[in-house]
Structures are given as structure tokens and as C-alpha cells.
Amino acid sequence: MTKLLSIITPVHRAGLGYLRETYDSLVAQVLPGGWEWEWLIQEDGAGVGAEEFLPDDPRIRISSSRQGGPHVSRTVALGRSYGELIKTLDADDLLTDGALARDIRVLAERPEAGWVTSAVLDLMPDGSRVGFPDPAEGPVEPGDVLAHWEQHHRPQVHPATLCVRRQLIVALGGWTALPASGDTGLLLGLDAFSPGWFTAEVGLLYRKHDGQITTDPAHARGPSETRACGSSGSGPGRSGSCSGRVSARCASCTRRARRGVR
């Protein structure tokens, strides 16, 4: 019986310029025997026109939804996916050779792992590649991502490479509906409930360009407002308020969620 990997990509009109290169990196993948992929492209808003940039491939399924940002679009696409594994892929990034096969192999051989990420190289505008400070290959135990984020305000593994078991991502409700870093929010949720795995071989070229959401100055600043959460706040949100960056809730809130406390 054929198994299916669902690859989910949100796209808006201004982000179509690299979509064909992303497709080319996808069709170059060789999957393990008995596996196939589907590519769910979710247009963020009306009139995006992704089909104009792609060939006629029955494995591509394009749909559009009301504009809500990339992470809302990802979750909408999740609702029409069929794969037992869900892989995130941004419209401007490139998979390296063998990336999908490695993801599948890890989750097939390690039933205790609910998700897997891999090493990344930043693809700079001049074509050069810059390394990301990655950990050693191996398991990522529950709580490890949060602990690193509390210290460095970023995860130690790159959420743009995430591949996750369907049951787990559905249980968490998909990506967090944030204007940016919703993939980090999802990663922190996964970290609260399931072990993961990090693959040291590079699985993604993460394109750096001026049109990225993460180049917006507001992304680095985070939200200016705070919201009361009643926590004692040992992380970014202190003194009874949750004012963490857009990538996550405060550390106390995350611990409370892990314990089932509201």
C-alpha cells in the first residue's frame, strides 16, 4: 500500500518569483519505495495565481483562502491534506538531495520521535551559503527547544525543515496563527508533547532576500503590547504578564500548558 507525504507551502503574490525553483528541488527528490508525495500550495488571499508559475503536475494541489498570513494558510492546507507525514516547505526555499528520504527514514525507524528537523544553510542573494549553528545529530527531548529558546530567543533547530507525524500536528491544531514565527510556535508545541530528532545533514537551503517576513523590523522587535496571563513569568514575560516575542508564549505559560493547567 502506498504511503503519502504531504508537503505544505503557503504563497502570496509577491512571493511567487522563486516557486518554480522550489518545485524543481521537490521533483528531484527520490523517496523510499512505497512512498509518494503531494504538494499542497495554499494561496494567501485571492488572485495569487500560483498555477502560472508551475507545470501541469497532478501531484500539485493549489487552493486559495481568505488572507490571514502564511501560518493560517498552512493550517488551512493541512485540512485538505491526506499524508501520514506532514512536511513544511516555504515557497522560496530549496530542498537538498535526499532531504525527504531522510525525514521519512528517521520517522520510520524511530517510532518514539514525533517530528524531525535537519540542518540548514542560508542561501544568500549572491549565491553563497552560510551555516546555521546546529546541534549534534540525535534526539531532541521534550523541553529542549523551550530551554534553548528561553536562553537565546530562538530554537536550536530550524522550524522551516520540520516534518511531523499527522496525528501529532492535528492534535496541536496546526500552526500558531501569528503574523510571523508561527512555525516556531508549532515547534514549541511539539517540544512540549513529543521527542523529536535532528538530522545533521543539510536538508534545506533557506533563501535570504528582501521580501521575507523575517526582514521586517517588527519581526525582530516582537509585539509592543502585553497580555495578562497570571503567571509569575520566568521567561520573556515577567511580573505576571506574557510579553514574549511573536515566536512563542512565555515560558511559564508553556510549562502550564504542558501540565494541563489553564
Contacts in CASP RR format, 6 or more apart in sequence:
PFRMAT RR
TARGET T0000
AUTHOR 0000-0000-0000
METHOD contacts of the structure
MODEL  1
MTKLLSIITPVHRAGLGYLRETYDSLVAQVLPGGWEWEWLIQEDGAGVGA
EEFLPDDPRIRISSSRQGGPHVSRTVALGRSYGELIKTLDADDLLTDGAL
ARDIRVLAERPEAGWVTSAVLDLMPDGSRVGFPDPAEGPVEPGDVLAHWE
QHHRPQVHPATLCVRRQLIVALGGWTALPASGDTGLLLGLDAFSPGWFTA
EVGLLYRKHDGQITTDPAHARGPSETRACGSSGSGPGRSGSCSGRVSARC
ASCTRRARRGVR
2 34 0 8 1.000
2 35 0 8 1.000
2 36 0 8 1.000
3 34 0 8 1.000
3 35 0 8 1.000
3 36 0 8 1.000
3 83 0 8 1.000
3 84 0 8 1.000
4 35 0 8 1.000
4 36 0 8 1.000
4 37 0 8 1.000
4 38 0 8 1.000
4 82 0 8 1.000
4 83 0 8 1.000
4 84 0 8 1.000
4 85 0 8 1.000
5 31 0 8 1.000
5 35 0 8 1.000
5 36 0 8 1.000
5 37 0 8 1.000
5 38 0 8 1.000
5 83 0 8 1.000
5 84 0 8 1.000
5 85 0 8 1.000
5 86 0 8 1.000
5 87 0 8 1.000
5 100 0 8 1.000
5 103 0 8 1.000
5 104 0 8 1.000
5 163 0 8 1.000
6 37 0 8 1.000
6 38 0 8 1.000
6 40 0 8 1.000
6 78 0 8 1.000
6 81 0 8 1.000
6 82 0 8 1.000
6 83 0 8 1.000
6 85 0 8 1.000
6 86 0 8 1.000
6 87 0 8 1.000
6 166 0 8 1.000
7 26 0 8 1.000
7 37 0 8 1.000
7 38 0 8 1.000
7 39 0 8 1.000
7 40 0 8 1.000
7 87 0 8 1.000
7 88 0 8 1.000
7 89 0 8 1.000
8 40 0 8 1.000
8 42 0 8 1.000
8 74 0 8 1.000
8 77 0 8 1.000
8 78 0 8 1.000
8 81 0 8 1.000
8 86 0 8 1.000
8 87 0 8 1.000
8 88 0 8 1.000
8 89 0 8 1.000
9 22 0 8 1.000
9 39 0 8 1.000
9 40 0 8 1.000
9 41 0 8 1.000
9 42 0 8 1.000
9 77 0 8 1.000
9 88 0 8 1.000
9 89 0 8 1.000
9 90 0 8 1.000
9 91 0 8 1.000
10 41 0 8 1.000
10 42 0 8 1.000
10 44 0 8 1.000
10 69 0 8 1.000
10 70 0 8 1.000
10 71 0 8 1.000
10 73 0 8 1.000
10 74 0 8 1.000
10 77 0 8 1.000
10 90 0 8 1.000
10 91 0 8 1.000
11 19 0 8 1.000
11 41 0 8 1.000
11 42 0 8 1.000
11 43 0 8 1.000
11 44 0 8 1.000
11 48 0 8 1.000
11 50 0 8 1.000
11 73 0 8 1.000
11 91 0 8 1.000
12 43 0 8 1.000
12 44 0 8 1.000
12 45 0 8 1.000
12 48 0 8 1.000
12 67 0 8 1.000
12 69 0 8 1.000
12 70 0 8 1.000
13 47 0 8 1.000
13 48 0 8 1.000
13 49 0 8 1.000
14 211 0 8 1.000
15 91 0 8 1.000
15 92 0 8 1.000
15 211 0 8 1.000
16 48 0 8 1.000
16 49 0 8 1.000
16 50 0 8 1.000
16 52 0 8 1.000
16 53 0 8 1.000
16 91 0 8 1.000
17 53 0 8 1.000
17 92 0 8 1.000
18 91 0 8 1.000
18 92 0 8 1.000
18 93 0 8 1.000
18 207 0 8 1.000
19 41 0 8 1.000
19 50 0 8 1.000
19 53 0 8 1.000
19 54 0 8 1.000
19 91 0 8 1.000
19 92 0 8 1.000
20 53 0 8 1.000
20 54 0 8 1.000
21 94 0 8 1.000
22 89 0 8 1.000
22 90 0 8 1.000
22 91 0 8 1.000
22 92 0 8 1.000
22 93 0 8 1.000
22 94 0 8 1.000
22 95 0 8 1.000
23 39 0 8 1.000
23 54 0 8 1.000
23 55 0 8 1.000
23 57 0 8 1.000
23 60 0 8 1.000
25 94 0 8 1.000
25 95 0 8 1.000
25 96 0 8 1.000
25 205 0 8 1.000
26 37 0 8 1.000
26 39 0 8 1.000
26 89 0 8 1.000
26 95 0 8 1.000
27 57 0 8 1.000
28 95 0 8 1.000
28 97 0 8 1.000
29 37 0 8 1.000
29 95 0 8 1.000
29 97 0 8 1.000
29 98 0 8 1.000
29 99 0 8 1.000
29 100 0 8 1.000
29 101 0 8 1.000
30 98 0 8 1.000
30 101 0 8 1.000
31 37 0 8 1.000
31 100 0 8 1.000
31 101 0 8 1.000
31 104 0 8 1.000
32 101 0 8 1.000
32 104 0 8 1.000
32 105 0 8 1.000
32 108 0 8 1.000
35 104 0 8 1.000
36 59 0 8 1.000
37 59 0 8 1.000
37 100 0 8 1.000
38 59 0 8 1.000
38 60 0 8 1.000
38 61 0 8 1.000
38 81 0 8 1.000
38 82 0 8 1.000
38 83 0 8 1.000
39 57 0 8 1.000
39 59 0 8 1.000
39 60 0 8 1.000
39 61 0 8 1.000
39 89 0 8 1.000
40 61 0 8 1.000
40 63 0 8 1.000
40 77 0 8 1.000
40 80 0 8 1.000
40 81 0 8 1.000
41 50 0 8 1.000
41 54 0 8 1.000
41 60 0 8 1.000
41 61 0 8 1.000
41 62 0 8 1.000
41 63 0 8 1.000
41 77 0 8 1.000
41 91 0 8 1.000
42 63 0 8 1.000
42 64 0 8 1.000
42 65 0 8 1.000
42 73 0 8 1.000
42 74 0 8 1.000
42 76 0 8 1.000
42 77 0 8 1.000
43 49 0 8 1.000
43 50 0 8 1.000
43 62 0 8 1.000
43 63 0 8 1.000
43 64 0 8 1.000
43 65 0 8 1.000
43 73 0 8 1.000
44 64 0 8 1.000
44 65 0 8 1.000
44 67 0 8 1.000
44 68 0 8 1.000
44 69 0 8 1.000
44 70 0 8 1.000
44 72 0 8 1.000
44 73 0 8 1.000
45 64 0 8 1.000
45 65 0 8 1.000
45 66 0 8 1.000
45 67 0 8 1.000
45 68 0 8 1.000
46 64 0 8 1.000
46 67 0 8 1.000
47 64 0 8 1.000
48 64 0 8 1.000
50 62 0 8 1.000
51 62 0 8 1.000
54 60 0 8 1.000
54 62 0 8 1.000
61 80 0 8 1.000
63 76 0 8 1.000
63 77 0 8 1.000
63 80 0 8 1.000
65 72 0 8 1.000
65 73 0 8 1.000
65 76 0 8 1.000
68 177 0 8 1.000
69 179 0 8 1.000
70 90 0 8 1.000
70 213 0 8 1.000
71 175 0 8 1.000
71 176 0 8 1.000
71 177 0 8 1.000
71 178 0 8 1.000
71 182 0 8 1.000
71 183 0 8 1.000
71 186 0 8 1.000
72 175 0 8 1.000
72 177 0 8 1.000
74 88 0 8 1.000
74 174 0 8 1.000
74 175 0 8 1.000
74 183 0 8 1.000
75 173 0 8 1.000
75 174 0 8 1.000
75 175 0 8 1.000
75 177 0 8 1.000
78 86 0 8 1.000
78 169 0 8 1.000
78 170 0 8 1.000
78 174 0 8 1.000
78 175 0 8 1.000
81 166 0 8 1.000
83 166 0 8 1.000
84 165 0 8 1.000
84 166 0 8 1.000
85 103 0 8 1.000
85 104 0 8 1.000
85 107 0 8 1.000
85 163 0 8 1.000
85 164 0 8 1.000
85 165 0 8 1.000
85 166 0 8 1.000
86 163 0 8 1.000
86 164 0 8 1.000
86 165 0 8 1.000
86 166 0 8 1.000
86 169 0 8 1.000
87 100 0 8 1.000
87 103 0 8 1.000
87 162 0 8 1.000
87 163 0 8 1.000
88 159 0 8 1.000
88 160 0 8 1.000
88 161 0 8 1.000
88 162 0 8 1.000
88 163 0 8 1.000
88 183 0 8 1.000
89 95 0 8 1.000
89 160 0 8 1.000
90 160 0 8 1.000
90 206 0 8 1.000
90 207 0 8 1.000
92 207 0 8 1.000
92 209 0 8 1.000
92 212 0 8 1.000
93 123 0 8 1.000
93 160 0 8 1.000
93 204 0 8 1.000
93 205 0 8 1.000
93 206 0 8 1.000
93 207 0 8 1.000
94 123 0 8 1.000
94 204 0 8 1.000
94 205 0 8 1.000
94 207 0 8 1.000
95 203 0 8 1.000
95 204 0 8 1.000
95 205 0 8 1.000
96 201 0 8 1.000
96 202 0 8 1.000
96 203 0 8 1.000
96 204 0 8 1.000
96 205 0 8 1.000
98 203 0 8 1.000
99 118 0 8 1.000
99 161 0 8 1.000
99 203 0 8 1.000
99 204 0 8 1.000
100 163 0 8 1.000
102 118 0 8 1.000
102 199 0 8 1.000
102 201 0 8 1.000
102 203 0 8 1.000
103 116 0 8 1.000
103 118 0 8 1.000
103 163 0 8 1.000
103 199 0 8 1.000
104 163 0 8 1.000
106 113 0 8 1.000
106 116 0 8 1.000
106 197 0 8 1.000
106 199 0 8 1.000
107 113 0 8 1.000
107 114 0 8 1.000
107 115 0 8 1.000
107 116 0 8 1.000
107 163 0 8 1.000
107 165 0 8 1.000
107 197 0 8 1.000
110 197 0 8 1.000
112 195 0 8 1.000
113 139 0 8 1.000
113 194 0 8 1.000
113 195 0 8 1.000
113 196 0 8 1.000
113 197 0 8 1.000
114 164 0 8 1.000
114 165 0 8 1.000
114 168 0 8 1.000
114 190 0 8 1.000
114 194 0 8 1.000
114 195 0 8 1.000
114 196 0 8 1.000
115 162 0 8 1.000
115 163 0 8 1.000
115 164 0 8 1.000
115 165 0 8 1.000
115 168 0 8 1.000
115 187 0 8 1.000
115 190 0 8 1.000
115 194 0 8 1.000
115 196 0 8 1.000
115 197 0 8 1.000
116 162 0 8 1.000
116 163 0 8 1.000
116 164 0 8 1.000
116 196 0 8 1.000
116 197 0 8 1.000
116 198 0 8 1.000
116 199 0 8 1.000
117 140 0 8 1.000
117 157 0 8 1.000
117 158 0 8 1.000
117 159 0 8 1.000
117 161 0 8 1.000
117 162 0 8 1.000
117 163 0 8 1.000
117 187 0 8 1.000
117 196 0 8 1.000
117 197 0 8 1.000
117 198 0 8 1.000
117 199 0 8 1.000
118 158 0 8 1.000
118 161 0 8 1.000
118 198 0 8 1.000
118 199 0 8 1.000
118 200 0 8 1.000
118 201 0 8 1.000
118 202 0 8 1.000
118 203 0 8 1.000
118 204 0 8 1.000
119 132 0 8 1.000
119 134 0 8 1.000
119 158 0 8 1.000
119 161 0 8 1.000
119 198 0 8 1.000
119 199 0 8 1.000
119 200 0 8 1.000
119 201 0 8 1.000
119 202 0 8 1.000
119 203 0 8 1.000
120 131 0 8 1.000
120 132 0 8 1.000
120 134 0 8 1.000
120 158 0 8 1.000
120 160 0 8 1.000
120 161 0 8 1.000
120 202 0 8 1.000
120 203 0 8 1.000
120 204 0 8 1.000
120 205 0 8 1.000
120 206 0 8 1.000
121 129 0 8 1.000
121 130 0 8 1.000
121 131 0 8 1.000
121 132 0 8 1.000
121 202 0 8 1.000
121 204 0 8 1.000
121 205 0 8 1.000
121 206 0 8 1.000
122 129 0 8 1.000
122 130 0 8 1.000
122 131 0 8 1.000
122 132 0 8 1.000
122 205 0 8 1.000
122 206 0 8 1.000
122 207 0 8 1.000
122 208 0 8 1.000
123 129 0 8 1.000
123 205 0 8 1.000
123 206 0 8 1.000
123 207 0 8 1.000
123 208 0 8 1.000
124 130 0 8 1.000
124 208 0 8 1.000
125 208 0 8 1.000
125 209 0 8 1.000
129 205 0 8 1.000
132 158 0 8 1.000
132 206 0 8 1.000
133 156 0 8 1.000
134 156 0 8 1.000
134 157 0 8 1.000
134 198 0 8 1.000
134 200 0 8 1.000
135 156 0 8 1.000
135 157 0 8 1.000
135 198 0 8 1.000
136 198 0 8 1.000
136 200 0 8 1.000
137 198 0 8 1.000
137 199 0 8 1.000
137 200 0 8 1.000
137 201 0 8 1.000
138 197 0 8 1.000
138 198 0 8 1.000
138 200 0 8 1.000
139 195 0 8 1.000
139 196 0 8 1.000
139 197 0 8 1.000
139 198 0 8 1.000
140 157 0 8 1.000
140 191 0 8 1.000
140 195 0 8 1.000
140 196 0 8 1.000
140 197 0 8 1.000
140 198 0 8 1.000
141 195 0 8 1.000
141 196 0 8 1.000
142 191 0 8 1.000
142 192 0 8 1.000
142 193 0 8 1.000
142 194 0 8 1.000
142 195 0 8 1.000
143 191 0 8 1.000
143 192 0 8 1.000
144 156 0 8 1.000
144 191 0 8 1.000
145 155 0 8 1.000
145 156 0 8 1.000
145 157 0 8 1.000
145 187 0 8 1.000
145 188 0 8 1.000
145 190 0 8 1.000
145 191 0 8 1.000
146 188 0 8 1.000
146 191 0 8 1.000
146 192 0 8 1.000
146 248 0 8 1.000
146 251 0 8 1.000
146 254 0 8 1.000
148 154 0 8 1.000
148 155 0 8 1.000
148 156 0 8 1.000
149 155 0 8 1.000
149 184 0 8 1.000
149 188 0 8 1.000
149 247 0 8 1.000
149 248 0 8 1.000
150 234 0 8 1.000
150 235 0 8 1.000
150 236 0 8 1.000
150 251 0 8 1.000
153 236 0 8 1.000
153 245 0 8 1.000
153 247 0 8 1.000
154 184 0 8 1.000
154 247 0 8 1.000
155 184 0 8 1.000
155 187 0 8 1.000
155 188 0 8 1.000
157 187 0 8 1.000
157 198 0 8 1.000
158 204 0 8 1.000
158 206 0 8 1.000
159 182 0 8 1.000
159 183 0 8 1.000
159 184 0 8 1.000
159 185 0 8 1.000
159 186 0 8 1.000
159 187 0 8 1.000
160 183 0 8 1.000
160 204 0 8 1.000
160 206 0 8 1.000
161 203 0 8 1.000
161 204 0 8 1.000
162 183 0 8 1.000
162 186 0 8 1.000
162 187 0 8 1.000
162 190 0 8 1.000
164 190 0 8 1.000
168 190 0 8 1.000
168 193 0 8 1.000
168 194 0 8 1.000
169 186 0 8 1.000
169 190 0 8 1.000
171 193 0 8 1.000
172 186 0 8 1.000
172 189 0 8 1.000
172 190 0 8 1.000
172 193 0 8 1.000
174 186 0 8 1.000
175 182 0 8 1.000
175 183 0 8 1.000
175 185 0 8 1.000
175 186 0 8 1.000
176 182 0 8 1.000
176 185 0 8 1.000
176 186 0 8 1.000
178 185 0 8 1.000
178 246 0 8 1.000
178 247 0 8 1.000
179 213 0 8 1.000
179 246 0 8 1.000
180 213 0 8 1.000
180 214 0 8 1.000
180 216 0 8 1.000
180 218 0 8 1.000
180 219 0 8 1.000
180 246 0 8 1.000
180 247 0 8 1.000
181 219 0 8 1.000
181 245 0 8 1.000
181 246 0 8 1.000
181 247 0 8 1.000
181 248 0 8 1.000
182 246 0 8 1.000
182 247 0 8 1.000
184 247 0 8 1.000
184 248 0 8 1.000
185 247 0 8 1.000
185 248 0 8 1.000
188 247 0 8 1.000
188 248 0 8 1.000
188 249 0 8 1.000
188 254 0 8 1.000
189 254 0 8 1.000
189 257 0 8 1.000
190 196 0 8 1.000
192 254 0 8 1.000
192 257 0 8 1.000
192 258 0 8 1.000
193 258 0 8 1.000
209 215 0 8 1.000
213 219 0 8 1.000
219 246 0 8 1.000
222 244 0 8 1.000
222 245 0 8 1.000
222 246 0 8 1.000
223 243 0 8 1.000
223 244 0 8 1.000
223 245 0 8 1.000
223 246 0 8 1.000
225 243 0 8 1.000
226 237 0 8 1.000
226 241 0 8 1.000
226 242 0 8 1.000
226 243 0 8 1.000
227 241 0 8 1.000
227 242 0 8 1.000
227 243 0 8 1.000
228 240 0 8 1.000
228 241 0 8 1.000
228 242 0 8 1.000
229 240 0 8 1.000
229 241 0 8 1.000
229 242 0 8 1.000
229 249 0 8 1.000
229 250 0 8 1.000
229 252 0 8 1.000
229 253 0 8 1.000
230 240 0 8 1.000
230 241 0 8 1.000
231 237 0 8 1.000
231 240 0 8 1.000
231 242 0 8 1.000
231 250 0 8 1.000
231 252 0 8 1.000
231 253 0 8 1.000
231 256 0 8 1.000
232 240 0 8 1.000
232 252 0 8 1.000
233 239 0 8 1.000
233 240 0 8 1.000
233 241 0 8 1.000
233 242 0 8 1.000
233 250 0 8 1.000
233 251 0 8 1.000
233 252 0 8 1.000
234 251 0 8 1.000
234 252 0 8 1.000
235 244 0 8 1.000
235 250 0 8 1.000
235 251 0 8 1.000
235 252 0 8 1.000
236 243 0 8 1.000
236 244 0 8 1.000
236 245 0 8 1.000
236 250 0 8 1.000
236 251 0 8 1.000
237 243 0 8 1.000
237 244 0 8 1.000
237 250 0 8 1.000
237 251 0 8 1.000
237 252 0 8 1.000
242 249 0 8 1.000
242 250 0 8 1.000
242 252 0 8 1.000
242 253 0 8 1.000
243 250 0 8 1.000
244 250 0 8 1.000
248 254 0 8 1.000
249 257 0 8 1.000
256 262 0 8 1.000
END
